[in-house]
């Protein structure tokens, strides 16, 4: 055991050198001070982001591909850089650490405040590791964030792409899914024809950029559809999967429910396949123009679920940026 621990320590040192991070960077972080500033909508300094990402990686690297999360917990879908709506989400669902949260990915892109949104969630994760859980979405990707806003926002707010590199390197360490109470499987996108058991997800090497195909890609890109079997996805990545696929996966793994995000739902949530799957969407008035409401899903200690629907935050005009986000991709 001691030998394995020493080897793990050497591996971390090598990884730190490769990403330009110092082993002592995470020491002495003023996390409560970060939270105060981030809740005011302020942006951390580049050196602070660097240290925060290092500390977060130390936590995330120890977490499994499929997180084991205790109930009660509140599940949130895509938030997409809509910082003020994230504040509204906490007003509706309860603040951290009083409420335990599981966020299903897509923290960045589209919205105007991806930096503030992700850094707030990340600081909460580091401050309360067992009260905030983050899994990876398809937008936690180097390629996608260079197209849909996060890269440009980092360059605009910090003057270079350095913070973007810190964050996208950290994305590689995010878990791929979560299991709540042994009965509710949570994932960003959906299922994969390459995966029939949770153990197969646990065996994936997740520390990489999101692939263009394969099991890891499918977990972040696939969508449910009213049909049987599998079909190619119009997104160009992942698959469409039907109710029979969900029923078989749930039966094989002893699940009651699959909770996922990834798709805009005008009502905030949508149950499918006789309540065996639900889509949760947590970005109200998506892209500041879609007019949808948002929702979060609360699971009680006995895994009874309840939805909380909320509308977009009322933000003063002075807080609205002038630049419009990229709008071509809504799926």
N, C-alpha and C positions, 0 to 999 in steps of 0.2 A: 504493500500500500504506500509506504514511504517513497519507494522508487517511482511509482506511478505519479505521486504528487510532485516529486522533483521534476519528472519529465514534463508534466503539465505546466509547471512554472516556467521551464525553459521554453516551451512552445509559446506561452503568452508573451514572454520577453521578445522572442523572434517576431511574433505578430505585431507587437508594439513598435519595434524598430521599422518593420516594413511599412507601417502606416504613419511613421513619423511621430509617434506618441511616446511620451516619457512614462515610465512605470509609476512615477510619483504625481502624475498630473491630477489624479482624482482625490488626492489627499487634501483635507481641509476646505472642501467646497462649502460655501455658504448657501446651502440649498433653500433654507427658509427665506433668505434674502432674495435668491433667484425667484422664488414663488411670488413674493410681494411685487417685484418688478414686472414679472411676466403677467401677473393678474392686472397690472396697470396698463398692459399693452406695450410695455417697453421691450426692446431687443437686447439680448445679452451681448457682451463683447466677444470678439472672435476667440480670444484666449480662454474665456469662460466656457464657450461652446465646446472647444477642444477638450477641456478638462471634464466637462459633463459627459461628453460622448465616451471618453475613456472609462469613467466610472460606470456608465450604463452598460458598456460592453462587458465589463467584469461581471455584471449581474446577468445579462442576457446569455452569455456563453455557458452559464451553468443551467439554464432552463432547457427542458427537452423540446423536441419538435412538436409534441402534443402536450400542452400545459395541462396540469391537473389543478382545477380551480374548485374551491369550495363554494357552496351556496350558503347564504344568499349572495347574489351578484347581479349587477345591472349590465346588460349587453348593449353596446352602441355600435352602429354601422358606420358607413363612410361619414367623415366630417369635412374633408377636402379643404383645409385651410380657411374655413369660415369661423374665425376666432370668436367673434361676438355671439355666434350661434352656439359655439361650444360653451360659452359662459351661460347661455340660456339653458343648455342641456344640464349643466350642474345645478342650476336653480330648480329645474324640474325633477331631476333624479336624486338630488342630494349631493353635497360636496364630499371631496376626498379629505381625510380618510374615513369619515363616518360611513360612506357608501363604498363598497368594493365595485370596481369597474373592470370590464373586459371590452377593449376596443378592437374591432375586427378589421383594422387596416384602412388604407387610403386616408392617411392623415394630411397629406399634402396635395398640391396641384389644384387647379381650377379657381380656388378662392384667393383672396388678396393677401391673406395673412398665414401662409403655410409655415413660415419661420416661427412666428409666435405660437401657433397652434401646436406644432410638433415639439418645440422646446418646452412648452408648458407640460404637455403629456409626459415627455421624457423626464423632466425634473420631478414630476409626481411619481413616476416609476422608480426613480433612484431614491427618492425620499421615503416612499412607502412601497417596497417591492412586492409585498403580499396583499396590497390593496388596489394596485393598478396593474393590469396585464395588457400587453400590446402584442398583436399578431400581425403578420405581414400581408399587405394587399398588393395588387398588381401595380399600383402607383409607387410603391416603395422600391423603385427601380431606377438605375442610372439612365437608361434609355428613355423611359416614359417621362421622367422629371425634366429632361432636357427639352421636351416638346410642350408640356402642359403647365409650365409656370414656375415650378419650384427652383429650377436652376436660375432662371432670369431674376427671380425675386431675391435669391441669395446674392447674386452679383450686384443687384441694385442697392441692397441694404448694407452689404459689407465691402463692396468695391472689388471683390474677386470671387472666384469659385471655391475658395478654400473651405468655407463652412458647408457648402453643398457636398464637397468630398467627405468631410467628417461625417455628415449625416447619412450619405448614401453608403459609405463603408459600414456604418452601424446597421443599416437596413439588413445586411447579410446575416446578422445574428438574431433577427426577430424569429420567433416561433411560427410554425405553419398552421397551427390550429390549437384548439383547447377542448377539454372534456370537463363538463361541469357535473359534479355529483355522479359521475359514472354513466349518465343517461342522456346528456345533451351535448352533441358534438358541434363545435363552433368553428367556422372556417370563413375566409373572405369570400371566395367564389363558389366553389362547389366540388363535385366528385370527379373522379377520373376512371376511365376504363382500365387503367393500369393498377388501380388500388381497390381491393375488396375488404381489407382489414385496417384497423388503426395501427397495428404493428408495422404494416408496410409504410405508413407515413412516418412512423418513428425511426425507420431505417434509412430515410433520405438524408443525404448530405446537404444541409440547407445553407451552408456558409458560402454562398455564391450569388452572382447576379441572377435574376429570374430568367430561367431558360425560355427559349422560344417554343418548346414543346416538351412533352413528357409529364410525369406525375406532378412534379412541383409546380410547373406552369399551370396545369389543369386545376389545381387546388385554388389558384388565384384568379383564374379567368373563366371557368365554366359557369353555366347558368341552367336552372331548371326550366323545363318546358312541358306543356300539357301534351304528352305523347308517350310512347313506349320506347324503351331502348335508348340508343345513343345516336346523335347526329352531329355533323360538323357545325361549329359555331360561326355565325355571321361576323363575329368580332375578329376572326382570323387567328385566334388562339383559344385553347380550351375546347370544350364540347358542350352541346346541349344534352341534358339527361332527363329521362322521364320518371313518372311516378313508380313504375316497377323497379327501376334502379334504386330509388330512394328506399322503397320497402325492403328490398333485398339487403342493402347496406345496413339499414337500421336493425334488421333481424340478425344478421351475421355478427354485428358488434354489440348487440343488446341495448340499442339506443331507443329513446322515446321521441327524440326530436333532433333535426339538424337546423341550426340557426346560422344564417349567412347574411352577407351584405351585397355589395357589388352592383346592384341594379337600382336605378331610380324608381321609387314607388310613390305615387302622388299622395297616397293616404298615410305614408310613413312606414307601414308594414303590410305584408301580404302573406297569408298562410296558404299553403298548397298541399295537395295529396292527402286530404283528410287530416290536416293538422300535423303531418309528419315532417314538414319543412316550413320554415318561415324566413322571409327576407326582411331585414331591418335596415331602414335608411334614416340616417341621423343628420343630414344636411338640408335644412329647410330652405325653400326658395333657392334651389340649387343653381349655381352660377349667377345668383342674384336676378334671375329672370324666369325660372320654371314655375313658380307659384305653388309648389308642393309644400305640404307639412312634413314634419319629421317625427321619428319615434325612437324610443329606447325600450328594451325588454327587460323587465325585472323578474328574476327567478327567486322564489322564496326558499327557505331552508328545506322544505319538502318538495321543491321543484315545481310548485304551482307558478304559472307565469301570468304576467300582467303587462299590458302595453301602456306607455305614457306618451301621448302625442303632444307636440309643441310646434309653435310657429316661429318664424324668423325673429330675431331680436330687433327691437326698435333702435336703430343707430342714427345718431345725428349726422346730418349731411356732411359735416366737416370731417367725419371719419371715413367717408366713402372715397376710395381712390378714383382718379380720373380714368386710368387705363382699364380697358375692358379685357377680361380673360379670354383665353382660347375657347371657342364654343363648338368646334366641329364635332367633337366626340362626346356623345351623351350616354352611351350604353353602360 
